[in-house]
Amino acid sequence: MNIVFMGTPAFAATQLEYLLRNGYNISAVVTVPDKPAGRGLQLHESEVKKTALRYGIPVLQPEKLRDESFIQALETLEPDVMVVVAFRMLPQAVWKIPRLGTFNLHASLLPAYRGAAPINHAVINGETRTGLTTFLIDDKIDTGNILLSESLEIGPDEDAGSLHDRLMLAGGPLIARTIDGLEKGEITPQPQPGNSTALPAAPKIFPEDCILDLQDSMRHIYNKVRGLSPYPGARIYWDPGTGKIQMLKIFSAEPAEDIQGEPGTFTSDGKTSIYLHATDGSIRIKELQAEGKKRMPAADFLRGMRNFPNAGKVYTGTE
């Protein structure tokens, strides 16, 4: 099987490395162009490119996926199948090239959680199970015929980062099984249910989506903290005793149902604990990051705040 692999971040690079270590024939890798980053604006390579170069695999980095020279380069490779993991939406002129089709690895059990952030949204919504799906790419987003899937449990206190890593490790074997099944003709692609509009979606998460609403239930707030950790991070706006409203990111918390307070406020003992009060209980902040500071345990944060108030209001971010 002649395989072309497409992807960008570490999640995709892990799948590429699994295939290479297990003897799959990757004739080329497609990833994003190198981008300037950091203070010196030095060009940075994607994790997929770094992996490909370590194994001596040719790398294609098109600025535009509809570019004729790029499409011709793919056609010259004559791939049997193309594998896509965490990459851009492909035009039909690209995904139609392989004789066995182009398939994507998606981090949910489709058709649930179509979109850019399935792992985050599954945790935010309090799901107890999620999984991985391989499906044939078509001209819409995450709607193609399903090839294989694998279900995983979500721990009751697991955050998006931990779930991401477990799904990342499970992806390679599922991709390999999909490739093998397509080669042997043992997989029958299954259409996704047509009426899936009522299923949960997974749109891209923007900064305003990360603000906690303390007028919500304690469990919803706790799930949102889990679902946004470690990135992009749940956040509140407050006055930490300085007279200036600041943003605070919350990376880790725990339910505190027996602690009551006015919803929309916080209280603290000034030593080890900070509580955010919701409508039916509270959450205790365990790890946080103030503006201009590093991520740290709540106790370390409080030790560095001499005038931290015992109680205060949490703002919506629009005041």
DRENDRENMI-658571 format. One record per residue (C-alpha): x, y, z. Coordinates in steps of 0.02 Angstrom, whole numbers, padded with zeros to 5 digits, always signed. Example, Ala and Ser with C-alpha at 12.3 -4.5 7.8 and 13.67 -1.06 7.14 Angstrom:
# residues 2
+00615-00225+00390/+00684-00053+00357/
This chain:
# residues 319
+00000+00000+00000/+00066+00169-00052/+00010+00294+00081/+00016+00485+00088/-00005+00556+00263/-00074+00730+00300/-00070+00818+00469/+00006+00954+00576/+00010+00943+00769/+00082+00818+00892/-00081+00719+00891/-00053+00685+00706/+00135+00657+00723/+00103+00517+00847/-00005+00427+00718/+00126+00451+00583/+00262+00380+00693/+00155+00229+00738/+00130+00189+00553/+00314+00210+00513/+00371+00103+00660/+00251-00034+00606/+00315-00043+00429/+00181+00051+00332/+00242+00128+00170/+00225+00317+00186/+00284+00388+00019/+00258+00571+00068/+00191+00683+00205/+00087+00840+00180/+00088+00975+00314/+00075+01163+00336/+00214+01281+00282/+00343+01329+00413/+00284+01479+00515/+00381+01616+00605/+00359+01611+00793/+00442+01673+00952/+00537+01833+00986/+00657+01806+00843/+00518+01754+00725/+00617+01601+00676/+00532+01477+00562/+00455+01332+00656/+00415+01163+00580/+00256+01068+00619/+00271+00912+00728/+00221+00806+00579/+00361+00878+00474/+00488+00847+00613/+00434+00665+00623/+00439+00643+00434/+00615+00715+00422/+00678+00599+00559/+00624+00452+00451/+00682+00527+00287/+00506+00545+00216/+00479+00678+00080/+00375+00826+00142/+00254+00933+00041/+00204+01101+00114/+00081+01187-00004/+00022+01363+00032/-00140+01322-00059/-00214+01149-00073/-00292+01190-00242/-00123+01235-00317/-00101+01137-00479/+00080+01094-00445/+00034+01019-00277/-00108+00916-00351/+00008+00856-00489/+00138+00805-00360/+00008+00700-00269/-00051+00620-00430/+00128+00576-00474/+00144+00483-00308/-00006+00374-00358/-00060+00341-00178/-00176+00195-00142/-00245+00288+00009/-00219+00454+00097/-00231+00470+00287/-00280+00637+00364/-00261+00682+00548/-00289+00858+00615/-00264+00947+00449/-00357+01070+00340/-00516+01039+00242/-00468+00960+00076/-00538+01007-00094/-00615+00868-00197/-00472+00877-00322/-00359+00814-00181/-00464+00686-00086/-00521+00602-00247/-00343+00555-00298/-00313+00387-00207/-00394+00232-00280/-00458+00179-00108/-00505+00354-00053/-00446+00477+00080/-00494+00447+00261/-00486+00553+00417/-00461+00507+00600/-00585+00606+00707/-00580+00611+00897/-00762+00570+00929/-00891+00437+00892/-00967+00514+00737/-01092+00584+00698/-01082+00659+00873/-00959+00802+00899/-00922+00851+00722/-00805+01000+00717/-00638+01068+00772/-00640+01033+00960/-00723+00864+00993/-00617+00818+01144/-00650+00983+01234/-00836+00981+01202/-00860+00800+01256/-00784+00839+01427/-00875+01007+01442/-01040+00918+01411/-01004+00789+01546/-00997+00639+01429/-00942+00474+01505/-00887+00397+01339/-00809+00458+01179/-00694+00379+01052/-00612+00383+00881/-00685+00365+00708/-00605+00340+00538/-00714+00399+00394/-00698+00436+00209/-00681+00620+00172/-00815+00702+00065/-00856+00883+00021/-00925+00927+00194/-00848+00929+00367/-00847+00762+00461/-00996+00691+00365/-00916+00553+00260/-00951+00367+00268/-00887+00285+00427/-00753+00151+00412/-00707+00099+00591/-00730+00167+00766/-00669+00132+00942/-00751+00185+01105/-00658+00249+01260/-00721+00292+01433/-00701+00468+01501/-00652+00470+01685/-00765+00571+01800/-00623+00690+01846/-00523+00677+01684/-00478+00837+01592/-00464+00868+01406/-00275+00854+01409/-00275+00679+01484/-00413+00621+01366/-00319+00696+01217/-00164+00594+01261/-00260+00431+01280/-00350+00457+01115/-00185+00502+01033/-00109+00335+01085/-00262+00239+01026/-00264+00323+00855/-00119+00232+00773/-00188+00056+00793/-00359+00111+00728/-00281+00193+00575/-00178+00036+00543/-00333-00074+00554/-00422+00043+00434/-00280+00035+00307/-00272-00154+00320/-00460-00171+00303/-00466-00060+00149/-00323-00155+00069/-00409-00322+00096/-00581-00258+00049/-00648-00306+00221/-00725-00138+00267/-00895-00082+00205/-00911+00108+00226/-01069+00152+00322/-01164+00315+00290/-01186+00426+00440/-01366+00451+00498/-01448+00587+00396/-01542+00666+00542/-01397+00712+00655/-01435+00896+00686/-01492+00858+00863/-01325+00778+00908/-01194+00880+01003/-01072+00977+00895/-00891+01028+00926/-00861+01201+00852/-00699+01295+00872/-00679+01371+01046/-00651+01559+01058/-00589+01659+01209/-00764+01720+01253/-00821+01538+01262/-00698+01506+01403/-00774+01625+01531/-00858+01534+01675/-01039+01578+01714/-01060+01562+01902/-01249+01575+01882/-01238+01399+01810/-01235+01237+01911/-01080+01181+02003/-01067+01023+01897/-01075+01119+01732/-00941+01240+01792/-00830+01097+01849/-00850+01008+01682/-00806+01168+01589/-00645+01185+01689/-00601+01005+01647/-00648+01024+01465/-00540+01178+01439/-00386+01114+01531/-00243+01132+01492/-00289+01232+01337/-00362+01359+01310/-00406+01367+01495/-00567+01415+01585/-00564+01593+01651/-00647+01722+01762/-00623+01907+01787/-00602+01974+01963/-00520+02104+02074/-00386+02013+02175/-00374+02153+02301/-00282+02274+02187/-00427+02382+02131/-00402+02321+01953/-00506+02188+01866/-00394+02049+01798/-00416+01887+01703/-00379+01726+01796/-00361+01558+01709/-00415+01403+01804/-00333+01239+01755/-00385+01123+01894/-00526+01122+02021/-00634+01003+02121/-00818+01003+02170/-00859+01074+02340/-01045+01041+02355/-01050+01072+02541/-00975+01247+02526/-01111+01377+02496/-01097+01558+02444/-01183+01690+02340/-01177+01636+02157/-01059+01744+02057/-00938+01773+02200/-00779+01696+02271/-00717+01672+02448/-00547+01623+02517/-00461+01584+02680/-00312+01681+02614/-00197+01531+02641/-00239+01375+02541/-00414+01384+02469/-00513+01488+02345/-00694+01444+02313/-00802+01498+02167/-00986+01494+02213/-01118+01431+02093/-01306+01409+02110/-01298+01239+02197/-01126+01229+02275/-00949+01282+02240/-00787+01228+02159/-00619+01241+02245/-00480+01305+02133/-00326+01193+02136/-00217+01266+01997/-00228+01439+01919/-00135+01571+01822/-00149+01759+01850/-00112+01884+01713/+00075+01895+01684/+00110+01749+01802/+00148+01564+01785/+00027+01423+01817/+00036+01374+02001/-00057+01288+02144/-00186+01397+02233/-00086+01392+02395/+00069+01463+02308/-00038+01597+02226/-00110+01650+02394/+00062+01656+02476/+00113+01786+02347/-00043+01893+02372/-00028+01996+02531/-00193+02088+02512/-00300+01951+02440/-00483+01984+02489/-00581+01859+02592/-00727+01879+02473/-00764+01966+02310/-00865+01974+02151/-00828+01880+01990/-00857+01988+01836/-00923+01933+01667/-00778+02008+01570/-00887+02145+01496/-00894+02265+01642/
